[in-house]
Amino acid sequence: NAGVTQTPKFRILKIGQSMTLQCTQDMNHNYMYWYRQDPGMGLKLIYYSVGAGITDKGEVPNGYNVSRSTTEDFPLRLELAAPSQTSVYFCASSYDLQGRYTQYFGPGTRLTVL
Amino acid sequence: ILNVEQSPQSLHVQEGDSTNFTCSFPSSNFYALHWYRWETAKSPEALFVMTLNGDEKKKGRISATLNTKEGYSYLYIKGSQPEDSATYLCALCATDSWGKLQFGAGTQVVVTP
């Protein structure tokens, strides 16, 4: 199993540009998450999904959109990039939503908005 | 938003020494506490999921305890090695936030030879 994979690993955007961060998992997990990690701030939840076609906002959803058309894929869309979106983005998946099972994280995407 | 605090923010340990650090959280609506180990330039990896008051978990030289009544968990590293250098994250799952984890800011551990 590859686990959770993310592309790209690094990206530099100009202010106002858009991009999609890709996330794929091969563990047949229904539950998937997007986090951002800012220095000294831990991980903050952007969006999550409980299954194909179902998504919901996390703690910091503004400026982002998600979709979940398949169990495997959970892309994160940035529209009109802003310097405040400079961060490291992690995708994760888990077996259930009830918190008793660990989340498996992808390798991260380091995004810089200039 | 749940207030999950970790202390200290960072610590330096001599190789061979043991150390411990704390995760504090609101005790009401507790469901589960997760510990993750996060090495620089890598992704967080799960250490433990703890659900019951008094739980103790162990993985090699790393162990954790849980007190849900007073709202804290300790992570212990026995006989620290340089490969233990990492940021250790705790994350709380509450009964009203199903599966959504609230992460602390982490404790960065640096083990020097």
Interface residues (C-beta under 8 A of the other chain):
Chain A: V4 Y31 Y33 Y35 G40 M41 G42 L43 K44 L45 Y48 G58 E59 F90 S94 D96 L97 Q98 G99 R100 Y101 T102 Q103 Y104 F105 G106 P107 G108
Chain B: I1 V4 Q9 Y31 A32 H34 K42 S43 P44 E45 A46 V49 T51 L89 A91 C93 W98 G99 K100 L101 F103 G104 A105 G106
